[in-house]
Amino acid sequence: MYMFLPFLTASIGLILVWFEKRFAGLILLAITLVILMVWFRFHATSHLNISL
């Protein structure tokens, strides 16, 4: 259910880049990557029983 967050932040970042707010778009890209890394870390270690 919370996986809409990376899509939301990436979409807002794309809209900001479209309106030439490049720095804000890069910040949202970084936030999107952090969300995806945390999500992958949680699911890869707990649900799939893979030790990273």
N, C-alpha and C positions, 0 to 999 in steps of 0.2 A: 504494500500500500504506500509506503514512503518512497518508492522508487520514482515518483513523479518529480522529486526534488532535483535530480540532475537534469532532467528534461526542462524543468522550469527555469533553472539557473542558466542553462545553455541557451534557451530561447530568449530570455531577457538579455543575455550577453550579445546574441546575434542582433537583436533589435538595437541595442546601444551602439554596436559597431556600424550598423546600417545608418544611424544618425550621427556618425563620426565622433563617437565618444570612445575612442580606442582604449584608453587606459582603464576605464570602467569595465569595458568588455573583457580585457585581459584579467582583471580581478575576478570577474564572474567565471571566466574559464578556469582560473585557479581554484575557485570554490567548487566548481563542478568536478574537477579532478580529485580534490580532497574527498568529496562525498563519495565518488566512485571507488576510491582506494579504501576508504573505511568500510564501505558496503562489501566490497570484495573480500577484505581481510576478515570481516565477521563471518560471512557465509562460507568462505573457503576453509576456515579453521573449525567452526563449530558444526556446520551442517553437513559438510562433505568429509570431515575427519581427515583433512590433509594438514600436515604440519609444515608451516612456512617458516 
